[in-house]
């Protein structure tokens, strides 16, 4: 009697994933801002008002901020230069 190896084939169902690439529309917003305020020099105001009398000149706004800084214990440093 001669022994011969025998191959056993077993088929097993395995789960698998497939990647499907589908084209899609890219939606981009095109935002357009139209500023209705322009910065001009004081010398240009009269010229612009003559060109377009419907222009409105906004009041001048100046914001001043004043901060006081108090030092409770000042530190004095002697800057002595030796020759």
C-alpha positions in Angstrom: 0.0 0.0 0.0 1.3 3.4 -1.0 0.3 6.6 0.7 -0.2 9.6 -1.5 -1.1 13.1 -0.1 -4.5 14.3 -1.1 -5.4 18.0 -1.3 -8.7 19.0 0.2 -10.2 22.2 -1.4 -12.6 24.0 0.8 -14.4 27.1 -0.6 -15.4 29.7 2.1 -17.4 32.8 1.4 -15.6 35.9 2.8 -17.0 39.4 3.1 -15.3 42.0 1.0 -15.6 45.6 0.2 -15.4 47.3 -3.1 -14.7 51.0 -3.6 -16.9 52.6 -6.2 -15.9 56.1 -7.2 -18.8 58.1 -8.5 -18.4 61.6 -9.9 -20.3 64.4 -8.2 -20.9 68.0 -8.8 -18.8 70.4 -6.8 -20.9 73.4 -5.7 -18.9 76.5 -4.9 -20.4 79.8 -3.9 -19.3 82.8 -5.8 -19.8 85.6 -3.2 -19.5 89.1 -4.6 -19.5 92.0 -2.2 -20.2 95.5 -3.4 -19.0 98.0 -0.8 -21.0 101.1 -0.6 -18.5 102.9 1.6 -15.2 104.3 0.3 -12.3 105.9 2.1 -11.3 109.2 0.7 -9.1 112.1 1.8 -10.6 115.3 3.0 -9.5 117.0 -0.2 -11.4 114.6 -2.4 -14.8 115.0 -0.7 -15.8 118.1 -2.6 -14.8 116.6 -5.9 -16.8 113.5 -5.3 -19.9 115.5 -4.1 -19.8 117.5 -7.3 -19.7 114.3 -9.4 -22.5 112.7 -7.6 -24.8 114.9 -5.5 -26.6 111.9 -4.0 -23.5 110.8 -2.0 -23.8 110.9 1.7 -20.8 111.9 3.8 -20.6 110.0 7.1 -19.6 111.9 10.2 -16.0 111.7 11.3 -15.5 109.1 14.0 -12.3 109.2 16.1 -11.9 106.8 18.9 -9.4 107.8 21.5 -8.4 105.4 24.2 -6.5 106.5 27.2 -5.0 104.0 29.6 -3.2 104.8 32.8 -0.5 102.5 34.1 0.4 102.8 37.7 3.6 101.2 39.1 3.3 100.5 42.8 7.0 99.9 43.5 9.3 101.3 40.8 12.7 99.6 40.3 15.7 101.8 39.7 18.7 100.4 37.9 22.0 102.2 38.0 23.7 102.2 34.6 27.3 102.8 35.6 29.9 102.7 32.9 33.4 102.0 34.2 36.5 103.1 32.3 
